[in-house]
C-alpha cells in the first residue's frame, strides 16, 4: 500500500506483548454495543396492531376459507385467502419492529 492509501495497514508496534491493540486516538469508533435495556422498547400501539394482525391471520382467514362457497374455486380458497392476511401480517410486523 502506498502512503496515500487510507486502507488498513498492519503495524506490529501498535500491539503490546499480550497481543492486544494499544489505545490510539482513532479507536473511538468502537464504543461497544449498547445494552438492550437502554433501547426504548415498549409494547405500545404498534405491538397491539401486530397482535390484531395475528388474530386476523390465524382466526379470520381460516374462518373465511371454511365459509367460502365451494363453487368459487379451490385454488382461490386455499392459496389466495391465506396469502392476503399473511402478507399484511409480515408487512405489519416489519413496520412495527423497525424503529427510527
Beta strands, then each sheet from edge to edge (+ up, - down):
end
